[in-house]
Amino acid sequence: MKKKTITLIGGSGFLAKYCISELLKEGHNLKIVCRNPHLAGHLRMMAPIEQLDIVKGNIMLKHTIEPYIKNSDVVINFVGVLNDSSGGQSFENCHSIGPKNIADLSAKYKVEKFIHFSSIGADIESDSKYQQSKGLGEQNIQKSYPNTIIIRPSIVFGPGDGFFSVQAKLLKSLPVVPLFANNKYQCVYVKDIATAISRLILDDKYNGKIFEFGGPEKMSLKEIYQLILDTLKIKRLIVPVPLSFANFIAFMMLPLPSPLITFDQVKLLRKDNVISKTEFNLEKLGIEPSSPRSIISTYI
């Protein structure tokens, strides 16, 4: 197996950490590009600097990422934000303009493979700004680098996640649990995604394809809450609440720098977060998706 030089952009986050671990096991040489390298110190112990280097770069400033993309066999983009902002971390910058900059440079230097993380529901026609920006990002990338492999995961779970771990803390603290919506999710295990990435890197027949990654089961939000409660061995009353009340809470949180919920996220609660009937999924790569039912008890 040929060892690759791989640049991971936005590589200091939860999902990237697991992909880094898997790629290091395969012997690849990694360059981790992030805006604040000092926040990625936890990665430095994973491998010697000859195999893993952490550098500073900003996808909105092409010249800061160009030297790393120029010398790469593979580029993977993990950059994404959940809350829109008026500064550099806006949906437009992180999901649309920045990814195009990466794709432009990947095409310029004839990078062998570009893998881009998008999301379920990415659509320029969506009423959600988040999904609009993700859809526009895909569109921009495909124009610049048509062979991009696009990954659309459902909610990603695993030790250190921002979903089950956060929900578990919330359920512990609330005597009554408000259920703003009962849309469905197809939660996907982070280690399954990491395995998929390691396989996609070595297989060129999937270049240009859009993959959707989900778990083995579609679960409603109420079922997810109940799974967490059962795992924690606690009881809570789950009470349906109109989405209009969620909008009220979003309004009250407008002044906060990191609100628990936004108007845009309320729009997402109206939609299921499940994969389509595409053939390009985990099973296509020979991976049997793992269920949160057998895993979350190990970390929440």
HELIX and SHEET records of a PDB file:
HELIX    1   1 PHE A   14  LYS A   25  1                                  12    
HELIX    2   2 PRO A   37  MET A   46  5                                  10    
HELIX    3   3 LYS A   62  LYS A   70  1                                   9    
HELIX    4   4 PHE A   91  PHE A   91  1                                   1    
HELIX    5   5 GLU A   92  ILE A   97  3                                   6    
HELIX    6   6 GLY A   98  LYS A  108  1                                  11    
HELIX    7   7 LYS A  129  SER A  144  1                                  16    
HELIX    8   8 PHE A  164  SER A  173  1                                  10    
HELIX    9   9 VAL A  190  ILE A  201  1                                  12    
HELIX   10  10 ASP A  204  TYR A  206  5                                   3    
HELIX   11  11 LEU A  221  LEU A  232  1                                  12    
HELIX   12  12 LEU A  243  MET A  252  1                                  10    
HELIX   13  13 PHE A  263  LEU A  268  1                                   6    
HELIX   14  14 GLU A  283  LEU A  285  5                                   3    
HELIX   15  15 PRO A  292  SER A  294  5                                   3    
HELIX   16  16 ILE A  296  THR A  298  5                                   3    
SHEET    1   A 7 LEU A  52  LYS A  56  0                                        
SHEET    2   A 7 ASN A  29  CYS A  34  1                                        
SHEET    3   A 7 THR A   5  ILE A   9  1                                        
SHEET    4   A 7 VAL A  74  ASN A  77  1                                        
SHEET    5   A 7 LYS A 113  PHE A 117  1                                        
SHEET    6   A 7 ILE A 149  PRO A 153  1                                        
SHEET    7   A 7 ILE A 210  PHE A 213  1                                        
SHEET    1   B 2 VAL A 156  PHE A 157  0                                        
SHEET    2   B 2 VAL A 188  TYR A 189  1                                        
SHEET    1   C 2 VAL A 176  LEU A 179  0                                        
SHEET    2   C 2 LEU A 237  PRO A 240  1                                        
SHEET    1   D 2 LYS A 184  TYR A 185  0                                        
SHEET    2   D 2 MET A 219  SER A 220 -1                                        
END                                                                             
